[in-house]
């Protein structure tokens, strides 16, 4: 029986065009760091390489550590330690401008509220490549308070990334639940439906569907938030 619902963020709770958001994010980030002596092309490559290191993380370190290890290898430990605060300031200020690249769907907050009222534990299972401050800001942009979720995966508290099935196993272990008790709702076929490999149930959100590999979607329960609610509540009633 499902006891825990995992929600993806980008393209699920928060509608967005991923490419537009990424471009806007890097524009603001490069502009922030240029006055501190960071050449845009090398800086952008380093951030991407740090992100790749998080995605490849094998669980031996926090994602945050994987990122900064790459960054300090390029710019040196002294400069890295000195400028970490610039990143913190960026997420408190300039990052907020990227909200213009995100949409809003009131049904997201409504679904979260209804499922919580129904007694489910909720998890914000966004790819943990951002610090907590950035992730919590985006939760609020979706009209939801971060405290609605018993766990929010961030680069500080997670050692894997999507689409590694161990990312989902790590969540179930942290919560002390069996994977079979969990359902992952997300819009990215590769990243989110991988939860099935870890033993979780899945629901494919189709409003901002991403299917890079053109996989057959017929095996997945899918649809909008209203269909997700119907699916979960009907599953409870059937005792599955």
Secondary structure by P-SEA (a helix, b strand, c coil): cccbbbbbccccccccaaaaaaaaaaaaaaaacccccccaaaaaaaaaaaaaaaaaccccccaaaaaaaaaaaaccaaaaaacaaaaaaaaacccccccccbbbbaaaaaaaaaaaaabbbbbbcccccccaaaaaaaaaaaccccccccccccccccccccccaaaaaaaaaaaccccccbbbbcccccccccccccbbbbbbbcccccccccccccccccccaaaaaaaaaaaaaacc
